[in-house]
Amino acid sequence: MFSAEIIWVAFAAIIANKLRSFLTMLGIVIGVGAVITMVALGTGAQKAVEEQIQALGTDLLSVMAGQSFNRGVASANRVSLTSDDYYALKAGAYALKAVVPEMSGNRQVKYGNTNINVSVVGTTAEYVAVNRYDIEAGAMFTSGDDDARRRVAVLGFGIPNMLNTNAAAMIGQQISIRGLAFEIVGILSEKGSEGWNNRDEQILVPFKTGEFRVFGSNRLRSINVQVVDPDSMTIAMIGIERVMRREHGIQPGAPNDFQIRNRTEFLSTAQETTQTFTFLLGGIAAVSLLVGGIGIMNIMLVSVTERTREIGIRKALGATRKNIMLQFLVEAVTLCMLGGIVGILAGAGGAIALARLQGWNTFVSPQAVVLAFLFSAAVGVFFGLWPARRASLLDPIEALRYE
């Protein structure tokens, strides 16, 4: 029996039992579809994290307040960063391209007849460049505005919508922050959330204006530092630590009362978690694929029993064990591969539907598609091998007597 004839006979057997073949494939369709959809969700989440890392940049450090210690015991009072720390870093640390302080707090904001309570951030003109913002309308305030303590403000992308007005129309208008009139000079581009912090719902004011007119305090939320290049990250951290320990009067050997964090570390941790979650989802979905493979083995064993007499006739006409085994193996692999193709289409369609209807980040990678297809074919070989071998080992005389 030629290979082409073996394949034709296998396909004829599948077509002759359309409903059974469809139900057999259904397990593979569901399994492959689930794998594609779950992996697409996980991969989409990973890509979203990668985009956040790129948006933050790989050359940024954050200096944040820590805990003071006395003989290894944490103090109840949390140490604060102040504007003196900012000026010291700006003057004394090395390998730094920019030092940007942030003091913040929620304040009552009024525009026309609308009142909102949002985060107001006192910072410098370098804030936009360091945090990789674009200006949607207007311009960023300048260092001259900061030195003169001018009452100017740059709104986050979401603020105009919160105030029920058009962004472009707000440029040059007055907004009231804590009862003080500020001129709106710019609107930031959309940035999105970073953890629990929505950076589109904040208002920027010059650092000295915030310190002396809005907050009345020199305490900082954080100091963001941009190093000259990513390779200088370690040198910059050493320099920052040296300056901060000197400013805080920390004795040699005593622990730091501040923290220096690489901002991408948070997102890298999130990326690792997302990757683990992707593997977990893919593994759970793969179980249904294995269940579908077991279903194919069961149906093929039933098929061997039903076609025992047919097998005996083929052997009597000269078919070898290899021919019989190949015939049943082709049937199993064909069912799995057809189910795999339909499952890939269903899974990709499900991922696209979730992205459009729910707004979830999904990405159907070609590697996942190829892997799912090959895995479905492997399932056909693995679970079809035993029934095919059983069929090939049937004694032709006993098979011809089978009723």
N, C-alpha and C positions, 0 to 999 in steps of 0.2 A: 504494500500500500504506500503510495507516494505521499510526501509531506503535504502537498496541496490538497490531496483527497482527504487526508486526516483532518486538516483544518476545515474543509467543507463539511465533512460528517459532523464535526463538533458544533459548527454553526447551525447545521440543520437540526441537531438535537436541541439546541437552545431555542430556536424559532418554533419548533414543534410544541414546546411547553412554555408559551409566552408568559402566562400568569405566574407560573412557578419561578421562571427565570427573573421576572420583575421583582417578585417578593424576595428572592434570594439576593438580588442586587441592592435592594432597599437598605439592608444593613450596612453595606459598604457606602452607599450614597450618604446616609446619615452620619456615618463615622468620618468620612473624608470631609464632608461639609462642615461638621463640627470642628474638626482639626483646623481647617482653613480659616473659619470665622474666629475661633479663639486665638490662633496665632496672629491673625490680622489685628485683633484688638490689642494684644500684647506688644506687637511690633509698632503699632501706631502710637501707643503710650511711650515706648522707648524713643521714638523719633521726636515726640513732643518734648521729652526731657532733653534730648540732644539740641533741639532748637533753643531751649531755654539756656543751656550752657553756652551756646554760641552767642545768644543775646546778651548774657552777662559778661562774657569775655573770660579768657583764661589768665588774665594778668591783673586780677583784682583781689585785694585783701580787705577784710573788715576788722577793725579794732573795736571791741565791745567791752563794756564793763563786766568785771568778774566779781569774785567773792574775796574778801580779805580774810586772812588766817592768822591765828595767834597760837604758836606752838602746835601747829597741825590741826587746830580746831577752827572750823569756819565761823566767822563772826555773823551776828544777826544783821548787821548793817551792810548793805550792798554798796560797794565803792562806785563812785560816779566818774564818768569822763567829763572833762570840762574843756572850755575853749583854750585854756592854757596848754592842754595836751595837744590840741590841734596845732597851735603856733609852734610848739616845741618840735613836733614831727616835721612840720613844714620847713623849719630852720635847720634841724639837726640830723634827720635820718638820711640815709643814702640809698641809691638805686631806685628812687621814687620819681615818677613822672608827674603825678598830681596827688594832692591830699585834699579830700572833700569832707568837711564835717556835716553832720546832720543833727539838728535839734528839732524835736517835733512834739506835737500834742494836738488833741482835738479842740477846735475852737468853733464858736458860732459864726457862721458866714451868712451875709445877707446880700441879695442882689434884687433890686426892685422890691417886689412884695413877697419874694421867696426866701425862706430861711432854711439852712441846712447846717448840720454839724459834721465837719470833716476834719481830716488830718491836715495840719499846716506844718510845713517843713521849712526851717531856716537853713539855708545852704549857700554855697558859692556859685559863681557863674560856670565853674567847670563841671557842675553836676550833670549837665546834659551830655557832654562828651564822654565823661567817665562811665556813666550808666548807659551809654549807647542809645540815647533818645534822638528822635528827630523832632523838629518844630513843625507842628501842623499849620499854625497860623501865627503871624507876628514874629517875635524874636525873644531870645533869652535875655534876662537882665544882665548887666555888665558888672565888672569889678568896681567901676566908678560908682554905680548905683549902690553897691555894697558899702564902699568907703563913706559915701554921703548919707548912708542910712535912709535911702529913699523908700517911699512906700509904693513899691511896684510889686506885681504878682504875676506868676506864670501858672496857668491852670492845667491840671491833669486832663487827659482826654475825656474822662467820664463826667467831669464837673459841669460843663454846659448842659448836658442832658439832665443832670440832677436839678439844675436851675431852670429847666424847661425853656431853653433859649438856643439860638444858633451860635456856634463857636466863633465863626468869622465876625459876626456882628458884635461880639463882646470886646474885641480889640479896641483899646482906647477908652473903654467905659470904666466906671468906678464900681468897686465891690467893697463891701464893709466886712472887715475881719476884727472881731472883738470890739466893734464900735469905731474902728479906725478906717478911714477911706484909703483904699489902695487902687492904683491904676493898673488895669489888666494890659500887659504888654505882649503876652504870648500864650499859645495853647500847645501842649505837648502832644506828640503822636501816641497812638495806642500802644500800651506795653503789656497789659494783662496782669494776672495775679502772680505773686511770688510767695508760695506757701499760703499763709493766712492774710498776707498783706496785698491789697489791691492798689498797685501803684498808679492806676488811672484815676483814683479818687483821692487826690491830694492836691494841695496848693503850695507852690514854692514861693518863698520870699527871700530877699537877700539876708545873708547870715547875720550881719550886725543889726539890721532892722529887726530880725526875729529876736536877737539877744536882748536888745534894749527897748523895743517898742511892743512886741507881741508876747514874749514869754517872760521877760524880766528876770532871766536866769542864764547862767553860762553853762548849764549842764547839757551834755550831748547824748543823743541816742546811740550814735556810732560815728566812727571815722572811717570812710572808705578811701582806700589807697590804691592807686594804679602804679604798678612797677614799670620800669623802663622797657622790659621785655620778659616773657614768661620764664626764661632761663635764669633770671635774676631773682626769682621768687624767694629762694632760701636766704640769699644775702639781704634782701629787703626785710624779711621777717626778723633776722638777727638785729638789723639796724633799728627796726621799730621797737623790738623788745628792749634794747639797750636804752633808747630814749625814754620809753615809758617807765622803766624801772627807776631811772634817775629822777623823772618827774614825780613819781609817787613815793620816792624815798625808801624803796625796798632794799633791805639789807642783803648782802651776798648769801646765797644758800636758801633764802626765803622764797616761797612760791609767789608767782605772779598774782596780782589782784585784777588782772585784765585778761582778755582772750583775743588771740589773733587767729582769724578764721579765713581759710581760702573758700570763697563763696561757691566755687564749683564743687567742693566736697559734698555739700548738702545734696546737690542735684546728682552727683555721681552715686551717692548712696541710694537716692530715689531710683536711679537707672538700674542699679544692681537688684533692687527690690522688684522693680517692674520686670526685669529679665527672669528672675526666679518665678514670678507670678505667671509669666508667659509659658515657661516650661511646665508649671503646674497645670495651667489650663489645657495646654497641648496634650499633657499626659492623661488628663481626665477624658478628653475627647478621644484620645487614641484607644481607650478601653472599649468605646462603642465600635471602633473599627475592628478590634479583635473579636468582639461579640459577633460582628457581621461575618468575620472569617470562619468562626465556629459554625455559624448558620450555613455557610457554603459547604463546609465539610459534611455536615449532616445531610444536606440535600444531595450532595454527590454520592454519599454512601447509599442513600435511598435509590438514587438513579442507577447505581451499579447493581443493586438487588433487582430492580425492575427490568434491567436490560441484560440479565444473566444469559438468557437464551440467545439474544443478539450477539453477545460476546462470544458464545460458543460457536455460532455460525461463522463469525468473522475469523476465528481461529481455525475452524475447519477449512476455510477458503484460503488459508495461508498467512493470515495476519500474525505477526510476531508479538511477543510480550511487549517489546518496545513500542510497536504500533498502537497497541491497546492502551498502554500507559500514557503515551503522548496524546492520544485522542481525549482521554478524560482530563488530563492536565491542561490541555488547551481550552477545554470547556470552562474549567474553574478559573483560569487566568483571564479568559475573555470576559466572564461575568464580573470579575473584580475590576478589570480595567475599564469596562463600560460604566460600572458603578462609580469608579474613581473619577472619570471624566464628568459625569453628571454631578457628583459630589463637589468637585472643584467649582463648577459653574454655580451650584447652589450656595456654596460657602462664600464665594466672591460676591454673589448677589446679596447675601445676608450681611456681609461686611459693609458693602456700599449703602445698603438700606439703613443700617445702624448709624453710619456717618451722616447721612442726609436727614434722617428722621429724628435721631437723638443727639446729633452733634458730637458724637464720640470720635476720637482720633483712631482711624483704622488705616492699615496699609497691607495690601496683599502682595507679598514679595514673591518674585519668580522662583526663588529658592524653595519657599514653602510649597508652592504649587508643584514643582518638580519632585520634591521629596514626598509629598502626599501621593502623587501618581505612582512613583516607584514603590512606595510602601504598600499601596493597594495591590500592585502586581506581585510584590513579595508575599502578601497575604494569600493571594491566589495560589502561588506555587507551594507555600508552606502547608496550607490547609487542603489543597487539592492533591498533594503528593500521596497521602495515605490511601484515599479512595482509588486513585489511579493505580497505585501499586497493587491494591487488593483486586482490582479488576483484571490486571495483567496476570495475576497468579492463579486465576480460575482454571480448573481443569476443563478442557473443551468437551470431553465426554460427559462429565457431570453437568456442565453448563447446558448442553443440548437436551439433557433429560429434565432440566428444571422447568417446572410448570408455574 
